[in-house]
């Protein structure tokens, strides 16, 4: 089977610093894959190696089956990268920028697709404006457009929504989801965990250059996260023997952390057994932030 | 052909969009040199028979402009891309190191020749000049521009800051051009300084280029051409090795 991205024991050292300490992962074609981790975990380093911007100290990386060093021409044609930094060339307009980027991939009559990308990213009004005159959000869109000019089957977005307003963020995600539905593989790094939870099929969590969790988003949520139950009772005490961690209590109000939905059954059962009446109840479902914090604390 | 035509187009368009700075300004600068030096030294310095000082000076100024602007083009373009980060747009696509080298050097050659032609076009209004061997003129301009374009590329790869490029320009390129015989013939120098001048590769470019105008030179033009060509080949090999290794571009 050909993977969209395949990394095998990738290591990267900068002098004494070990940025990646043997990372292996495989992203299937058509997946929406999240790469999460705190700052300095090695996400951008891994992306740089996948994109050929940086060379691994050891290990191998393939994009759509092509080695990023030995067969870099094909590997790079298969890959579109949206860099994290808001970079641009101040000499050119939006359209010139996209035409030039397209030409770098050997595509010299690509105007129909460039127009389509401009349209979908809502850049039409600024197509002939110089890059310097664009707002940060607009520049970010051009970066996305540049990554797409050669219609790569695999798209890597390195924190594409950092410092981007809500409207653009949502528009961007609609577009990226559409690309994913059309068959593009998407790899995403982000600090917004709710975005990753909503978008990604599978998630890898990196810490200090190692993968510390790699599973489907659903499994991660099921495995690591508990539920938070907020209760207001007709009394100031809870029944004995509750298998729940009490996060806070305050005259009839309790916040409990439960392992899972079975534990919720158990709590309700004991409350009924003790004759307690529930005045208010609020249940917060598991979220990725909780999973992330637990995974990071564990490793 | 791949990425090369687009990279060449981008590099050429880049300087052309700011041609007031990259073409008009150096032409004006050369004209000022001509006016000031020809006025100050005209009639006092005789180099070849039947060649006035102003006539002698013009080819030197043309070639100096060619060389300085070829260097400025590749070095400033690359350092700007590195510092602003947009070099990433050239590193992500499948551009080979050979294409990268060829596009940067050729764009530098174009800028050098455009500026050189501009200087020539402006100065011939003031000084009567004939080319006795235009092929020599063109050959030296082309090779000299390519050599400096490659040198600018090496400087752009190596430098991390604008200051370093400026230092390279002020402390290497400028002294070497000024001491290469742009404003004088090295035959007027004491023997020791003549010998030192022969170590300066810029001397051979200026001297060979001038030969194309007057059919006279301080050094045999074919030997000068060989020196310049050998320097270009050596420097290009070094530059290609740097690019292939990814030095300072792909960590």
Contacts between the chains, C-beta under 8 A, distances in Angstrom:
chain1	res1	chain2	res2	distance
A	14	B	251	7.5
A	51	B	91	8.0
A	51	B	92	5.8
A	52	B	91	7.2
A	52	B	92	7.4
A	52	B	250	7.0
A	53	B	88	6.7
A	53	B	91	5.4
A	53	B	92	7.1
A	53	B	250	5.9
A	54	B	250	5.9
A	54	B	251	5.1
A	55	B	246	6.6
A	55	B	250	6.2
A	55	B	251	7.5
A	72	B	94	6.3
A	73	B	94	4.0
A	73	B	96	7.9
A	74	B	94	7.8
A	76	B	92	6.5
A	76	B	93	6.0
A	76	B	94	4.4
A	77	B	94	5.9
A	79	B	92	7.7
A	81	B	92	5.5
A	83	B	85	7.7
A	83	B	88	5.5
A	85	B	85	5.2
A	85	B	88	8.0
A	87	B	84	6.3
A	87	B	85	3.8
A	87	B	86	4.8
A	87	B	88	6.2
A	87	B	89	7.7
A	88	B	84	7.6
A	88	B	86	6.1
A	89	B	81	7.4
A	89	B	84	7.5
A	89	B	86	4.5
A	89	B	89	7.0
A	90	B	84	7.3
A	91	B	13	7.3
A	91	B	14	4.9
A	91	B	17	5.5
A	91	B	18	7.5
A	92	B	10	7.9
A	92	B	13	7.6
A	96	B	13	7.6
A	100	B	6	5.9
A	100	B	9	7.4
A	100	B	10	4.9
A	100	B	89	7.9
A	101	B	89	6.1
A	101	B	93	7.4
A	102	B	6	7.9
A	103	B	3	6.8
A	103	B	5	7.0
A	103	B	6	2.7
A	103	B	7	7.8
A	103	B	9	7.1
A	103	B	10	7.8
A	104	B	3	4.6
A	104	B	6	5.6
A	104	B	7	6.8
A	104	B	89	7.3
A	104	B	90	6.8
A	104	B	93	3.7
A	104	B	94	7.9
A	104	B	95	6.0
A	105	B	3	7.2
A	105	B	93	5.2
A	105	B	94	7.0
A	106	B	1	7.5
A	106	B	2	4.9
A	106	B	3	6.3
A	106	B	94	7.9
A	108	B	5	7.5
A	108	B	6	7.3
A	146	B	89	6.6
A	150	B	93	7.7
